């Protein structure tokens, strides 16, 4: 199939482009960088240099590519991730305005399927520890996370209700592997090595991870099959911080993480960080396994942290 990928040079875009090519698909990748476009061409990807906010240029590029499937992987997150101070403005705009532009261009180009990146750590901290796709999302969280969450949900609604397109939303878990914040050379790894990423309170917050290569493989599966709708793309092993964080530190050769009281975390890092560390819910991948036929190569972060950090 002909597949147009917006955000093809990001952490998931690179393995996604390789996976699509290996599966026999013709891939057009959109980037703002001429240098990155040349690298894409060397991979066998047809590259177009375009800013997503230039609606006319996006439509022209997409009409020229004439894709059957459009994949939206655009984000604008900083290389150094600070959950309290991270500026989500750029990514929020991509999710709100950029999604609308991609939807319109996909329709104009005659695409029949639109797949978009979302997040699996959006479920309200209520009920059981692991959620399926029907669970209620968080609403009304404090800024900046609350604004980011509203933008995510706006993206999902635009995709799922796009007239004339089969909309698919992939709620990815926390990425790890090459090019991610959890990579061995990523910013979170640096914080863990400096013992600045502690276990907060009981450490009961549940994290669902996915290796970036597994996320790419799930996206290839969603290009090829599956009904429209929402899918959690996570590994088989949602786990509380008190378990995964010491294992991650050990995989990095870092000191064992500190433990701090929840109140101190609220004062130092803010309410949302403390909430995530102590009350966050994980996500179930059963629907993706059943309907997309996808199984992660790294079923658990327990193996992935040892051999897949990159």
C-alpha positions as semicolon CSV with decimal commas, in nm:
position;residue;x (nm);y (nm);z (nm)
1;X;0,000;0,000;0,000
2;X;0,094;0,363;-0,035
3;X;0,151;0,511;0,313
4;X;0,213;0,876;0,400
5;X;0,385;0,929;0,737
6;X;0,387;1,270;0,904
7;X;0,651;1,273;1,176
8;X;0,870;1,015;1,007
9;X;1,197;1,132;1,164
10;X;1,089;1,101;1,528
11;X;1,164;0,820;1,773
12;X;0,889;0,597;1,635
13;X;0,891;0,735;1,280
14;X;1,230;0,592;1,192
15;X;1,158;0,227;1,287
16;X;0,807;0,268;1,146
17;X;0,942;0,370;0,805
18;X;1,180;0,073;0,807
19;X;0,902;-0,163;0,914
20;X;0,666;-0,040;0,644
21;X;0,934;-0,077;0,378
22;X;1,019;-0,428;0,499
23;X;0,649;-0,519;0,475
24;X;0,647;-0,410;0,110
25;X;0,467;-0,076;0,143
26;X;0,553;0,237;-0,053
27;X;0,634;0,507;0,201
28;X;0,627;0,885;0,169
29;X;0,764;1,067;0,472
30;X;0,705;1,431;0,562
31;X;0,976;1,631;0,739
32;X;1,063;1,998;0,786
33;X;1,435;1,932;0,734
34;X;1,605;1,901;0,397
35;X;1,894;1,717;0,564
36;X;1,657;1,462;0,718
37;X;1,482;1,429;0,382
38;X;1,809;1,319;0,224
39;X;1,854;1,058;0,498
40;X;1,502;0,930;0,432
41;X;1,572;0,897;0,062
42;X;1,875;0,681;0,144
43;X;1,635;0,452;0,337
44;X;1,414;0,414;0,032
45;X;1,150;0,655;0,160
46;X;1,005;0,921;-0,073
47;X;1,064;1,237;0,129
48;X;0,877;1,566;0,115
49;X;0,993;1,877;0,297
50;X;0,689;2,050;0,440
51;X;0,560;2,228;0,751
52;X;0,236;2,073;0,872
53;X;0,089;2,418;0,942
54;X;0,118;2,509;0,574
55;X;-0,216;2,352;0,483
56;X;-0,187;2,416;0,109
57;X;0,161;2,261;0,090
58;X;0,051;1,959;0,294
59;X;-0,245;1,900;0,065
60;X;-0,027;1,936;-0,243
61;X;0,231;1,689;-0,105
62;X;-0,036;1,441;-0,009
63;X;-0,215;1,463;-0,342
64;X;0,117;1,394;-0,515
65;X;0,180;1,089;-0,293
66;X;-0,183;0,969;-0,332
67;X;-0,168;0,755;-0,017
68;X;-0,414;0,489;0,082
69;X;-0,317;0,531;0,449
70;X;-0,197;0,840;0,638
71;X;-0,007;0,802;0,968
72;X;0,018;1,096;1,210
73;X;0,320;1,067;1,441
74;X;0,388;1,438;1,489
75;X;0,502;1,566;1,829
76;X;0,725;1,850;1,946
77;X;0,863;1,733;2,279
78;X;1,203;1,854;2,406
79;X;1,510;1,632;2,418
80;X;1,526;1,688;2,794
81;X;1,202;1,587;2,962
82;X;1,099;1,760;3,283
83;X;0,742;1,665;3,380
84;X;0,688;1,985;3,576
85;X;0,849;2,234;3,338
86;X;0,805;2,072;2,997
87;X;0,641;2,309;2,751
88;X;0,367;2,118;2,569
89;X;0,261;2,418;2,358
90;X;0,414;2,293;2,035
91;X;0,279;1,940;2,068
92;X;-0,062;2,069;2,174
93;X;-0,080;2,278;1,858
94;X;0,027;1,982;1,644
95;X;-0,245;1,771;1,801
96;X;-0,517;2,031;1,760
97;X;-0,437;2,226;1,443
98;X;-0,196;1,986;1,275
99;X;-0,442;1,698;1,303
100;X;-0,714;1,902;1,135
101;X;-0,483;1,989;0,847
102;X;-0,379;1,624;0,801
103;X;-0,743;1,509;0,810
104;X;-0,839;1,758;0,539
105;X;-0,538;1,669;0,322
106;X;-0,600;1,296;0,361
107;X;-0,957;1,341;0,240
108;X;-0,846;1,555;-0,053
109;X;-0,583;1,299;-0,153
110;X;-0,832;1,010;-0,149
111;X;-0,689;0,821;0,149
112;X;-0,924;0,576;0,318
113;X;-0,749;0,525;0,653
114;X;-0,595;0,763;0,908
115;X;-0,384;0,641;1,202
116;X;-0,274;0,877;1,479
117;X;-0,049;0,865;1,784
118;X;-0,206;0,905;2,127
119;X;-0,101;0,804;2,481
120;X;-0,196;0,509;2,702
121;X;-0,133;0,696;3,029
122;X;-0,450;0,903;3,006
123;X;-0,686;0,691;3,215
124;X;-0,852;0,836;3,525
125;X;-0,704;0,707;3,854
126;X;-1,013;0,515;3,963
127;X;-1,120;0,152;3,982
128;X;-0,881;-0,129;3,895
129;X;-0,512;-0,088;3,816
130;X;-0,524;-0,177;3,443
131;X;-0,762;-0,019;3,191
132;X;-0,901;-0,111;2,853
133;X;-0,985;0,139;2,580
134;X;-1,335;0,209;2,713
135;X;-1,215;0,343;3,048
136;X;-1,269;0,710;3,132
137;X;-0,978;0,947;3,059
138;X;-0,845;1,208;3,298
139;X;-1,021;1,545;3,276
140;X;-0,956;1,865;3,466
141;X;-0,591;1,799;3,555
142;X;-0,380;2,105;3,642
143;X;-0,171;2,279;3,376
144;X;0,040;2,201;3,188
145;X;-0,064;1,834;3,190
146;X;-0,435;1,916;3,179
147;X;-0,390;2,125;2,866
148;X;-0,184;1,849;2,706
149;X;-0,452;1,593;2,793
150;X;-0,724;1,810;2,639
151;X;-0,519;1,835;2,319
152;X;-0,474;1,456;2,308
153;X;-0,847;1,399;2,343
154;X;-0,915;1,662;2,076
155;X;-0,683;1,475;1,838
156;X;-0,861;1,148;1,912
157;X;-1,203;1,293;1,839
158;X;-1,087;1,450;1,514
159;X;-0,947;1,119;1,395
160;X;-1,231;0,896;1,511
161;X;-1,498;1,122;1,360
162;X;-1,323;1,214;1,034
163;X;-1,585;1,179;0,760
164;X;-1,480;0,947;0,482
165;X;-1,182;0,802;0,671
166;X;-1,139;0,493;0,884
167;X;-0,991;0,655;1,195
168;X;-0,754;0,455;1,415
169;X;-0,604;0,590;1,738
170;X;-0,301;0,413;1,883
171;X;-0,253;0,486;2,252
172;X;0,115;0,410;2,296
173;X;0,264;0,334;2,635
174;X;0,582;0,496;2,762
175;X;0,839;0,454;2,486
176;X;1,179;0,309;2,562
177;X;1,458;0,211;2,328
178;X;1,680;0,413;2,091
179;X;1,589;0,779;2,049
180;X;1,356;0,793;2,351
181;X;1,377;0,964;2,689
182;X;1,423;0,619;2,847
183;X;1,711;0,522;2,613
184;X;2,045;0,460;2,783
185;X;2,153;0,806;2,666
186;X;1,813;0,969;2,720
187;X;1,724;1,243;2,963
188;X;1,533;1,018;3,205
189;X;1,829;0,780;3,219
190;X;2,043;1,078;3,314
191;X;1,807;1,172;3,596
192;X;1,805;0,813;3,725
193;X;2,185;0,800;3,724
194;X;2,190;1,119;3,934
195;X;1,927;0,971;4,170
196;X;1,687;1,248;4,076
197;X;1,403;1,016;3,975
198;X;1,279;0,870;4,305
199;X;1,011;0,623;4,405
200;X;0,734;0,846;4,542
201;X;0,533;0,734;4,843
202;X;0,411;0,377;4,799
203;X;0,530;0,373;4,437
204;X;0,192;0,230;4,340
205;X;0,147;0,427;4,016
206;X;0,118;0,179;3,726
207;X;0,327;0,238;3,414
208;X;0,268;0,060;3,083
209;X;0,576;0,054;2,862
210;X;0,635;-0,037;2,499
211;X;0,963;-0,069;2,313
212;X;0,971;0,176;2,025
213;X;1,031;-0,107;1,775
214;X;0,725;-0,290;1,909
215;X;0,522;0,030;1,879
216;X;0,634;0,059;1,517
217;X;0,539;-0,304;1,450
218;X;0,193;-0,242;1,597
219;X;0,154;0,059;1,371
220;X;0,243;-0,149;1,065
221;X;-0,025;-0,395;1,176
222;X;-0,276;-0,109;1,207
223;X;-0,191;0,006;0,855
224;X;-0,273;-0,339;0,722
225;X;-0,576;-0,445;0,929
226;X;-0,808;-0,380;1,221
227;X;-1,140;-0,204;1,257
228;X;-1,152;0,172;1,315
229;X;-1,127;0,270;1,680
230;X;-0,886;0,300;1,972
231;X;-0,610;0,053;2,061
232;X;-0,372;0,046;2,357
233;X;-0,021;-0,032;2,231
234;X;0,164;-0,147;2,542
235;X;0,355;-0,452;2,661
236;X;0,205;-0,737;2,863
237;X;0,340;-0,623;3,198
238;X;0,192;-0,305;3,350
239;X;0,386;-0,247;3,669
240;X;0,406;-0,011;3,967
241;X;0,695;0,233;3,993
242;X;0,833;0,055;4,299
243;X;0,907;-0,246;4,074
244;X;1,008;-0,108;3,736
245;X;1,218;0,189;3,851
246;X;1,477;-0,011;4,051
247;X;1,500;-0,259;3,761
248;X;1,554;0,025;3,515
249;X;1,826;0,175;3,737
250;X;1,997;-0,164;3,761
251;X;1,987;-0,202;3,381
252;X;2,161;0,135;3,351
253;X;2,420;0,046;3,616
254;X;2,283;0,336;3,820
255;X;2,245;0,359;4,199
256;X;1,921;0,234;4,350
257;X;1,657;0,510;4,336
258;X;1,575;0,710;4,646
259;X;1,233;0,698;4,813
260;X;1,059;1,022;4,907
261;X;0,723;1,103;5,070
262;X;0,432;1,195;4,845
263;X;0,396;1,535;5,012
264;X;0,756;1,622;4,930
265;X;0,704;1,519;4,567
266;X;0,400;1,747;4,548
267;X;0,600;2,040;4,684
268;X;0,905;1,983;4,464
269;X;0,761;1,847;4,139
270;X;0,392;1,936;4,150
271;X;0,062;1,757;4,196
272;X;0,052;1,576;3,864
273;X;0,394;1,417;3,907
274;X;0,294;1,290;4,251
275;X;-0,038;1,163;4,112
276;X;0,133;0,971;3,832
277;X;0,386;0,818;4,067
278;X;0,124;0,697;4,313
279;X;-0,214;0,664;4,137
280;X;-0,159;0,627;3,761
281;X;-0,339;0,338;3,590
282;X;-0,186;0,099;3,342
283;X;-0,331;-0,019;3,011
284;X;-0,432;-0,355;2,864
285;X;-0,312;-0,465;2,519
286;X;-0,569;-0,742;2,473
287;X;-0,766;-0,559;2,206
288;X;-0,456;-0,493;1,996
289;X;-0,357;-0,857;2,023
290;X;-0,704;-0,977;1,931
291;X;-0,792;-0,736;1,650
292;X;-0,454;-0,632;1,508
293;X;-0,281;-0,967;1,559
294;X;0,007;-0,785;1,727
295;X;0,234;-0,930;1,992
296;X;0,531;-0,734;2,131
297;X;0,876;-0,881;2,076
298;X;0,953;-0,752;2,425
299;X;0,652;-0,882;2,624
300;X;0,786;-0,708;2,935
301;X;1,008;-0,419;3,030
302;X;1,187;-0,677;3,248
303;X;1,362;-0,815;2,939
304;X;1,348;-0,493;2,741
305;X;1,539;-0,285;2,994
306;X;1,820;-0,541;2,991
307;X;1,864;-0,579;2,616
308;X;1,659;-0,312;2,439
309;X;1,739;0,030;2,583
310;X;1,970;0,121;2,296
